[in-house]
Amino acid sequence: MIAADAGALVRVPSFTGDERAALEWLAARAEGLGLRATLVEHDLAVVRAAPGWPGEEVGRSELLTLEVGRRDAPATPARRLALCAHVDVVGLGSEPWSCEQGEIAGGFVHGRGSADMKGAAVAALHALAAARPAAGVEVVLLLVSSEEDGGQGAFAALERDARFDACVIPEPTGFDVVCAQAGALTFRGVVGGRAAHAAARLEGESAIDNYLPVHAAIAAHERALNAGVEHPLMRELALPYPVCVGRLAAGEWSSSVPDRCVFEGRLGVRVGEPLAAARAAFEERLGLELAWTGGQFASAETPVDHPLVRLALAAAGDGSRAVGVPYGADMRLFCARGIPTVMVGTGGLELAHAVDERISIAELERLAAVLRAIVEDW
């Protein structure tokens, strides 16, 4: 049943900025499982003006959250646990896929979002329906929008209700328990030059040539960020804090010296480092003032000796480790509000955002069991 539901949800388009259909499907499925589902329409103007708004790149006309709970939840809970999964996905890309979206074949559910993270959303839904939480415990499954664009959905959900004692996010972790996540900032810079006809190149000044030392400075900054990494979990990673230029644009004509080079990229942020300090250090290294665009991900951590970590490790079973990850996620929005949070989920991260994304059915069923154990033992 979990595989069939995951395949059905994958077949519902939910590219970032247009998640309503997927959330409505999940609301109907939650009701069918005996759960209570409330589709919340956030006031975009209000949440955009709230302190800590994480920024955005993708245009949207609405921002929605689906809140799912058990009908037998206590009216005045002593403790509250959140599960949180996002339903927005990135595009399909330009390469052909070998399977149809939502196809179930070879022990896998195939399609965009199967691993990241519609499959996990379905597993969490089934876990909540099957679980029997301890007396006095309320569990709320937050199915959110726009994680891929900075976490606006989780931010809005927490603006509405942040009265949680802990949170578990089933991002694909290979059943390790993520206790620390790096931050990530997107940036845009411009390097100038002086235009000239290519035949009189010496009369001009190439913006591309002027960009080259900037690119070298970016590489030097990455080396500095990853020298002597202090956080013990992040120290175990091959590259804890990546810095990458993902887009370059220069020139308007092949026979002209380019007078402008635009570069855009992603800056890793060390665990515990304030975002303002990370921006300032990078700009100082480059000797440029940058525009900080799109989603702005702070870092986050939950102490490895926290009871939630021990609970998640026990539920995940043998081989599960406490780890850090080099990417940003909604985890940091909960941690920023003092809510201890971990991430634990299936494998498949290496296929997320890639052609032929897929998720193991066996791992989805295991995840449902892990989440149920956490809910019942919390």
N, C-alpha and C positions, 0 to 999 in steps of 0.2 A: 504493500500500500504506500509506503514512503517513496519507493522508486516511481510509482505511477504518479503520485502527487508532485514529486520533483520534476518529472518530465512535463507534466501539464503546466506547471508554473513557468518552466523554462520557455515553453511555447508562447507565453504571454509577454509581448514586448514591454520592456521597462527601462529603456535607455535613460540615463541621468537627465532629469528634468521632466520626465513624462512617466511617472510611476503609478498613476491612479489605477489603471487596469489590473496590475499585479496585486496591489493592495486590496482591491475589491474582490479579486479571486480568493486571496488569503482570508478575507473576512468571511466569505461564504463557506470556505472549507473549515474555518475555525468553528463556526456555528454548527456545521455538520458533525464535528467531533465533540459537540456538547460544551464548547467554550463560549465565553462572552467576548465579543469583538466590537470595538468602537473606532470608527475612522475619524481622526481629528484633522480638521483643516486649520492650519496655523495662519495667523495674520502676518503675511510676509513683511509688511511695513514695520510692524512692531518688532519682530525677531531680528530683522536687518539692523534695527537701531539699537539693539541690546548690546551691552558691553560684552566683548569676547566673540562677537559674530565672526565666524571663521573665514569669511570671504567666499567668492564664487566666480566661476568662469562661464558656466552654462546658464543660458537664459531659462527662466521658468515663470509661469503665471500662477502657480500654486505650490504649496509645500504641505505634504501630508504625512501623518504617522498613523499606523494601525496599532492600537493598544489591545492586547489579548490577555484575558485572565480566566481563572477558573470560576465557575458559578458558585462554588462552595467556599470561596475565599472569605476570611473573617472580615467582619465589618470594621473592626478596629484592630488591625494587625499589630502584633508586637514587633515583628521584623518584616522587612520587605526585600525581596531579591528581584533583580532585573535580569532578564535575558534580552540581548539586543542583536538583531540581524538586519542587514540592509538588503533591499530588493533592487536597487538600481544597478545597471550593468553598463559596461563600455560597449563600443560598436563592434561589429563583426569582423572588421578589417577587410582587406582587399583580396586575400588569398581564398581559394575555394575550400570548403569544408568537406570532409569525407562522410559525414553523417548529417541527417536532418536535425534541426533544432528540436530538442526534447526527445530525440530518439533513444530508446532503451535497447541496447545491444551489447553482447559480450561481457555482461556483468557491470556495465556502466550506464549512467545517464549522461547523454551528450548534449552539448549546446552552451551558448553563452550564458554565464551565470551559474552553471551547474555546480562548479566548485566555489565560485566567488560571487554571491554565496546563497543562491536560491535553494540549493540542496540543503544547506545548513538551516535555513529559515523553516523549511518543511520539517526537518528532523526536530527542531526546537518545538514546533507546533505539536507534533505527535508526542514528544516527551512530556510536554505540559499537560496534554490530555490524559496521558496514562499515569502520570505521577500522583502520589498522595503526599502532599507537603505536610510537615509537622504542624501540630496545633499552634495557632497564632501566627503562622507564616503566610504571607501573600506573595505570590510570584506573578510578575507582569512581564509578558513578552512584548518588547517594543520592536515592531517591524518598520524600519525607517527608510527615508528617501535620501538620496544625494550623498552617500558616503564617499563615492568616487570623486566628488567635486569639493571635498573639504569637510563633510560631516554636518551640513546644515540641518539635516533631518534629526540626527541625534541631539544637536544643539537645541533645536526648537522643542523637542520632546522633553529635554531637561529643563528648559525655561518654564515649561508647563508643570512639570512634576519631577523633582529631584530628591524625593524623600525615600531614597533607597539605601540599604545597609551594605549592599555588595552588587556586583554585576558580572555576568559571564557573557562573553562575545564569542560565538563559534566560527571565527574566521579560520581558514585552512592553515593548520599548524602542524600537521602530521601527528596529532595527539600529544605533542609537547604542550606545556603550559607556559604561555607567554606572560612574563612578569614585568618586562621592560620593553618599550618601543622608542625608537629614535623619532625625532621630529623631522619635518620636511617642509621647506619653503620654496615656492616657485618665484623666479625672478626674471626680469627683462632689462637688458641694457642696450645702449646705443653708443657706437664708436664712430666718430666722424672722420672725414678726409676732405680732399679737394678734387672736384671733377675735372677731367680733361679728355680730349680725344686720345684714343689709344696710340695714334701715330705720334702724339706729342706727350707721351707718358711722363716724361721727366718734368713737365709743367704741372702735373697733378700730384696727388698724395692719396694713395690707395687706403680706403677704410679697412680693407681686408688685411693689408700689411699692418695697420695700426691695431687690429684686433689680435694678432698673433701673440704679442706679449701679455695681453689680457687672458688669453687661453692658457698660457703658461702659468700665470698667477693663479688661475682657477685650479690647475693641477697641484700647485704648491699648497694651496689652501686645503685641498683634500688630504694631502700628505700630513699636514699639521694637525688636522682634526683627528686623524687616525694614529697619531704617534702618542704612545703612552696612554691608551684608553683607560679611564679610571673605573668605569662600571664593570664589575666582574662578569656579568652575563654578556654584555656587549663586547668585552674583550675576547670572547670565544669566537666571534664572527670573523670571516675573512676580510670583510670591509664593512665595519660598523656604520660609518657615516659617509655614504657616497655623495659625490658632487658631480653633476652631469649637465652638459650642454646638449639639449635635445633638438634645438632648432637654430639655424643660421640663415639669414637673408641679407644679401648684399648686391648692390648694383642694379642697373636698369637696362643695360645694353652691353653686348659683348665687346663692342669697340669703344667702350668708355671706361675711364678710370673711376671706380666706385667711390662716391663721396659719403656713403652711409652703410654701416654694417649693424644689423640688429641680431642680438643673441638672446635666447631664452633657455632656462634650465631649472634645475632642482638642486637645492642646497640641503644636505643632511644637517640635523641639529642634534648635538650631544644630549644625552639624558641629563636632565636637570638644568640645562642651559636656557636662560630666558631668551625668548624670540628676539627681543630688541638687541640683546648683546650679540646674538648670532648674525643678525643683519648688519650691525655696525662693524663687526670684525671682518666680514666678507667684503663690504664696501671699502674698508680701509686697505685690505689686501689688494683689491683691484684698482684702487685709486679712482673709482667711479661712483656716482650716485645711481642707484638702481631703482626700478619700479618693482614693487612686490605684489605680484598678481595672483589671482585665483585662490585656491584653498591654502590656508596657512596652518600647518600641523605642528603643534607643540609636542614635546616628548612626554613620556609618562612612565611611572613605575609603581609597582606594588611590592612591598617587601617579601622576600622569598619565604620568610617564616610566618607570614600572615595565615590565619586559619583557612581563609578562602583558597590560598595556594595549596595548602596541605590537602584540603578537601578535593580540589580539582585533580591533583596528582593521584590521589587514591582512586578517584572515579575513573581516570583515564587508564590506569592499570600499569602493569610491568612495562618498562622501557620508556615511560613518560618522564621527561626532564623539565625542570624550570629553565627557561631560555629567554634571551632577548632577541629582538628583530630589528632590522634596519629600515623599516617602513613605518609610515604614519597610519593611524587607524582611529576609529571612534573611541577606543579605549581612553585616549587622553582627555576626552570631554568629560567622562565620568570621573576620572582621577582628579581633574581640575576642581571638581566640586566636592572632593573629599570622599568619594565613593570607591572603596577598594575594588579593583577590576582585574580580571585575567581574560586571556583569550585561549580557547582550546577548541580544536576542530579536526576535521579530516585532513588527509593529504591533498595534493592537487594544486598547491600554490604555484608551482612551476608552469602550470597550464592556464592559470588565470590571465585574462587579457590576451590569450594566444589563440591561434586557429586550432580547431578540434579540442577545445576545452571539454573536459569530462570529469565525472566523479564516480568513484567506486560505490556500487550499491551496498556492498558489505560494510564499507566504511560509514556510509550514511546510517545504516542500522546500528552500527557500533556507536556512532555519535549520539543517536537518540537515547541509547542506553546510558551513555556517560552523562548526558544532560539530565536524564531522569534521576540518576543516582545523586547528582549534585542537588537537584531540587528537593529530593526526599531527605537528604542528610543535612541540608542547610539548617 
